[in-house]
């Protein structure tokens, strides 16, 4: 997996609020030169999610779920997205991706 420094345009588009973002098939983009293991694990979980959903479907689902959760959860919408819930719940486990089942994010849909 390629890791790149985040371009200024991407920092601007995200209003500087993110440390890293996974945009497969391109790679992982980080704001800083060094990234914590936890952040890297988080982004690698997103990479697995994106691959299993064939990239484009992931991005469409993510956007749709965010919009729905925005109506339901307001400012907490981002943290309620099933993909983010899976990633945040498991980003401290360095071996999570070894035993992760495909589509594991589905169990977070009802949260």
NORRAQUI-V326835 format. One record per residue. N is the residue number from 1. RES is the residue in one letter. SS is DSSP state (alpha for helix, beta for strand, coil for the rest). PHI is phi in whole degrees, 0 to 359 (none if undefined). NEAR is the number of other C-alpha atoms within 12 Angstrom. Layout:
N&RES&SS&PHI&NEAR + N&RES&SS&PHI&NEAR
This chain:
1&X&coil&none&16 + 2&X&coil&277&17 + 3&X&beta&241&25 + 4&X&beta&235&21 + 5&X&beta&286&22 + 6&X&coil&294&27 + 7&X&coil&294&18 + 8&X&alpha&304&15 + 9&X&alpha&300&13 + 10&X&alpha&292&23 + 11&X&alpha&298&20 + 12&X&alpha&296&13 + 13&X&alpha&297&13 + 14&X&coil&264&16 + 15&X&coil&55&12 + 16&X&coil&67&18 + 17&X&coil&270&13 + 18&X&coil&245&21 + 19&X&coil&269&26 + 20&X&beta&208&34 + 21&X&beta&211&36 + 22&X&beta&258&37 + 23&X&beta&234&28 + 24&X&coil&284&28 + 25&X&coil&274&20 + 26&X&coil&288&17 + 27&X&beta&144&25 + 28&X&beta&257&32 + 29&X&beta&246&33 + 30&X&beta&238&29 + 31&X&coil&284&28 + 32&X&coil&252&21 + 33&X&coil&293&13 + 34&X&coil&253&17 + 35&X&coil&232&22 + 36&X&coil&291&18 + 37&X&alpha&300&16 + 38&X&alpha&299&23 + 39&X&alpha&295&29 + 40&X&alpha&297&32 + 41&X&alpha&300&30 + 42&X&alpha&303&34 + 43&X&alpha&291&39 + 44&X&alpha&290&40 + 45&X&alpha&296&41 + 46&X&alpha&298&39 + 47&X&alpha&298&33 + 48&X&alpha&296&33 + 49&X&alpha&298&35 + 50&X&alpha&294&31 + 51&X&alpha&296&23 + 52&X&alpha&291&21 + 53&X&coil&255&23 + 54&X&coil&59&17 + 55&X&coil&58&22 + 56&X&alpha&301&17 + 57&X&alpha&298&17 + 58&X&alpha&302&29 + 59&X&alpha&297&24 + 60&X&alpha&294&15 + 61&X&alpha&298&24 + 62&X&alpha&303&29 + 63&X&alpha&296&19 + 64&X&alpha&297&18 + 65&X&alpha&296&28 + 66&X&alpha&298&27 + 67&X&alpha&297&20 + 68&X&alpha&296&21 + 69&X&alpha&291&24 + 70&X&alpha&297&19 + 71&X&alpha&292&15 + 72&X&alpha&275&16 + 73&X&alpha&251&17 + 74&X&alpha&60&15 + 75&X&alpha&295&15 + 76&X&alpha&273&18 + 77&X&alpha&306&24 + 78&X&alpha&302&25 + 79&X&alpha&289&24 + 80&X&alpha&268&30 + 81&X&coil&296&34 + 82&X&alpha&302&32 + 83&X&alpha&297&40 + 84&X&alpha&290&32 + 85&X&alpha&298&26 + 86&X&alpha&298&35 + 87&X&alpha&296&34 + 88&X&alpha&293&27 + 89&X&alpha&289&23 + 90&X&alpha&234&28 + 91&X&coil&288&26 + 92&X&coil&273&21 + 93&X&coil&267&22 + 94&X&coil&297&22 + 95&X&coil&257&16 + 96&X&alpha&304&23 + 97&X&alpha&293&26 + 98&X&alpha&291&14 + 99&X&alpha&251&12 + 100&X&coil&295&21 + 101&X&coil&274&16 + 102&X&coil&301&19 + 103&X&coil&59&23 + 104&X&alpha&298&26 + 105&X&alpha&295&32 + 106&X&alpha&301&20 + 107&X&alpha&293&16 + 108&X&alpha&265&20 + 109&X&coil&298&22 + 110&X&coil&276&13 + 111&X&coil&289&19
